[in-house]
């Protein structure tokens, strides 16, 4: 089942791709936790290009495994403008993700899918939707939802930047969580009262606690 949405939000996004888009919806499907990559699962490295710099954040693998054990699909959704800027290739990105997956497997877990967007931003405003796939746009979440048969209404988004949590809001997720293990918010973003509500936790471990506690009877 799909519902056609007008591209509107409280922070007046500008759409370059299309004036209308389809929001996938699978009521009763598997819930997901959509995860930013840098600063959420692995250490933040500006324009990461070297597999030797891929390092899991403490507790990240264990948090992912707890979420998967509770029935959530764990899907990485990552903006990768380094590709659009010509700084890395898709093949190099694949090697980085191979290394992240290797480290997750060594810790006893995995992610169910990885979505990335190579589009480059035209603005420093992280609340502005310039391309449906680039966070805060919901496109990557929509792609994973359609591919895996996910229930967006029962799903969550976790990340370390405003664009991450707003991607969850714009996708219509149950909730969005900002973790404090990456870039975080600048002062203007902290003072922006028009931004939709989201939760704040210390790291992915405490974000998983929040989600799993919200499911408790």
C-alpha positions as CSV (number, residue, x, y, z in Angstrom):
1,X,0.0,0.0,0.0
2,X,1.3,3.5,-0.8
3,X,0.2,6.9,0.1
4,X,1.0,9.9,-2.1
5,X,2.4,12.8,-0.1
6,X,2.9,16.5,-0.9
7,X,6.5,17.4,-0.2
8,X,5.8,19.7,2.8
9,X,7.2,20.0,6.3
10,X,7.4,22.5,9.1
11,X,10.8,23.7,7.8
12,X,9.8,24.3,4.2
13,X,12.0,22.0,2.2
14,X,12.9,22.7,-1.4
15,X,12.6,19.7,-3.7
16,X,14.8,19.4,-6.8
17,X,13.8,15.9,-7.9
18,X,10.0,15.8,-8.1
19,X,7.0,17.8,-7.0
20,X,5.4,14.6,-5.6
21,X,6.6,11.3,-4.3
22,X,5.3,8.0,-3.1
23,X,5.7,6.9,0.6
24,X,5.8,3.2,0.9
25,X,3.8,1.7,3.7
26,X,3.6,-1.9,4.8
27,X,1.3,-2.0,7.8
28,X,2.2,-5.0,9.9
29,X,5.5,-5.4,8.1
30,X,8.9,-5.6,9.8
31,X,9.8,-2.5,11.8
32,X,13.2,-1.0,11.1
33,X,15.9,1.1,12.8
34,X,17.5,3.3,10.2
35,X,21.0,4.2,11.2
36,X,23.4,6.9,10.1
37,X,26.9,5.6,9.6
38,X,29.6,8.1,10.6
39,X,29.3,9.2,14.2
40,X,26.6,6.7,14.9
41,X,28.0,3.2,14.0
42,X,31.6,4.0,13.2
43,X,33.9,6.9,14.3
44,X,33.4,10.1,12.4
45,X,36.1,10.8,9.9
46,X,35.6,13.7,7.5
47,X,35.2,12.4,4.0
48,X,36.2,8.9,5.0
49,X,38.2,7.3,2.2
50,X,40.6,4.9,3.9
51,X,39.4,1.5,5.1
52,X,42.1,1.6,7.8
53,X,40.2,4.5,9.5
54,X,37.0,2.4,9.8
55,X,36.5,1.8,13.5
56,X,33.3,0.8,15.2
57,X,32.1,3.0,18.1
58,X,32.1,1.3,21.5
59,X,28.9,-0.7,22.0
60,X,27.6,-0.1,18.5
61,X,27.7,-3.7,17.4
62,X,26.0,-4.9,20.6
63,X,23.3,-2.3,20.2
64,X,22.6,-3.4,16.6
65,X,22.4,-7.0,17.7
66,X,20.0,-6.2,20.5
67,X,17.7,-4.4,18.0
68,X,17.8,-7.2,15.5
69,X,17.1,-9.8,18.2
70,X,14.0,-7.7,19.1
71,X,12.8,-8.0,15.5
72,X,14.0,-4.8,14.0
73,X,15.7,-4.7,10.6
74,X,18.8,-2.5,10.9
75,X,19.4,-0.4,7.8
76,X,22.3,2.0,7.2
77,X,21.3,5.2,5.4
78,X,24.3,7.4,4.6
79,X,24.9,10.7,2.7
80,X,28.1,10.2,0.6
81,X,28.7,13.5,-1.1
82,X,32.4,12.5,-1.3
83,X,31.4,10.5,-4.4
84,X,29.6,13.4,-6.0
85,X,32.6,15.6,-5.2
86,X,34.9,13.1,-6.9
87,X,36.8,12.4,-3.7
88,X,36.1,8.7,-3.7
89,X,34.5,6.2,-6.1
90,X,31.6,3.8,-5.5
91,X,34.1,1.0,-5.5
92,X,36.0,2.6,-2.7
93,X,32.8,3.2,-0.7
94,X,32.1,-0.5,-1.2
95,X,35.4,-1.4,0.4
96,X,34.7,0.8,3.3
97,X,31.3,-0.9,3.8
98,X,33.0,-4.3,3.4
99,X,35.3,-3.4,6.3
100,X,32.5,-2.1,8.5
101,X,30.5,-5.3,7.8
102,X,33.6,-7.4,8.6
103,X,34.0,-5.7,12.0
104,X,30.3,-6.1,12.7
105,X,30.5,-9.8,11.8
106,X,33.5,-10.2,14.1
107,X,31.4,-8.7,16.9
108,X,28.6,-11.1,16.2
109,X,26.1,-9.0,14.2
110,X,25.3,-7.5,10.9
111,X,23.1,-4.8,9.2
112,X,20.3,-5.8,6.9
113,X,20.9,-3.3,4.1
114,X,23.0,-0.2,3.3
115,X,21.6,2.7,1.3
116,X,23.7,5.7,0.2
117,X,23.2,9.0,-1.6
118,X,26.1,10.5,-3.6
119,X,24.4,13.9,-4.2
120,X,26.2,17.0,-3.2
121,X,24.5,19.7,-1.2
122,X,24.1,23.3,-2.4
123,X,23.4,24.7,1.0
124,X,24.9,24.3,4.5
125,X,21.3,24.2,6.0
126,X,20.9,20.6,7.2
127,X,17.1,21.1,7.5
128,X,16.8,21.8,3.8
129,X,15.7,19.0,1.5
130,X,17.6,19.5,-1.8
131,X,17.3,16.0,-3.1
132,X,14.8,13.4,-2.1
133,X,17.5,10.8,-1.4
134,X,19.9,13.0,0.5
135,X,19.1,13.3,4.2
136,X,17.0,15.2,5.5
137,X,15.1,13.8,2.5
138,X,13.4,10.5,3.1
139,X,14.3,8.8,-0.1
140,X,16.8,6.3,1.2
141,X,14.4,5.3,3.9
142,X,11.7,4.9,1.3
143,X,13.9,2.7,-0.9
144,X,14.7,0.4,1.9
145,X,11.1,0.2,3.0
146,X,10.0,-0.8,-0.5
147,X,12.8,-3.3,-0.9
148,X,12.4,-5.0,2.5
149,X,8.7,-4.6,3.1
150,X,9.1,-2.5,6.2
151,X,6.5,-0.8,8.4
152,X,7.6,2.9,8.5
153,X,5.1,3.8,11.1
154,X,6.7,1.4,13.5
155,X,10.3,2.3,12.6
156,X,13.0,4.6,14.0
157,X,15.8,6.8,12.7
158,X,19.1,7.3,14.6
159,X,21.9,9.7,13.8
160,X,24.3,12.3,15.0
161,X,23.2,15.3,12.9
162,X,20.0,17.3,12.4
163,X,19.7,16.0,8.8
164,X,19.5,12.4,10.2
165,X,16.7,13.0,12.7
166,X,14.8,15.1,10.2
167,X,15.0,12.2,7.6
168,X,13.1,10.1,10.1
169,X,10.6,12.9,10.6
170,X,10.1,13.5,6.9
171,X,9.7,9.7,6.3
172,X,7.0,9.5,9.0
173,X,8.9,7.2,11.3
174,X,7.6,6.5,14.8
175,X,10.5,8.4,16.3
176,X,14.0,10.0,15.6
177,X,16.9,9.9,18.0
178,X,20.0,12.2,18.0
179,X,23.1,10.5,19.4
180,X,26.0,12.5,20.8
181,X,28.9,10.5,19.4
182,X,29.5,12.4,16.2
183,X,29.1,16.0,14.8
184,X,26.0,17.0,16.8
185,X,24.2,20.3,16.3
186,X,25.6,23.7,15.8
187,X,24.3,26.6,17.9
188,X,21.7,27.8,15.3
189,X,20.3,24.3,15.0
190,X,20.0,24.0,18.8
191,X,18.1,27.2,18.9
192,X,15.8,26.4,16.0
193,X,12.4,26.1,17.5
194,X,10.7,25.1,14.2
195,X,12.5,21.8,14.0
196,X,10.3,18.8,14.7
197,X,10.7,17.0,18.0
198,X,13.2,14.2,18.5
199,X,14.9,12.3,21.3
200,X,18.5,12.8,22.4
201,X,20.6,10.0,23.9
202,X,24.3,9.6,24.6
203,X,25.1,6.9,22.1
204,X,23.7,4.0,20.1
205,X,23.5,1.8,23.2
206,X,21.2,4.3,25.0
207,X,19.3,4.9,21.8
208,X,18.6,1.1,21.6
209,X,17.6,1.2,25.2
210,X,15.0,3.9,24.5
211,X,13.6,2.0,21.5
212,X,13.4,-1.3,23.3
213,X,11.9,0.2,26.5
214,X,9.2,1.9,24.3
215,X,8.2,-1.6,23.1
216,X,7.9,-3.0,26.7
217,X,4.3,-3.7,27.8
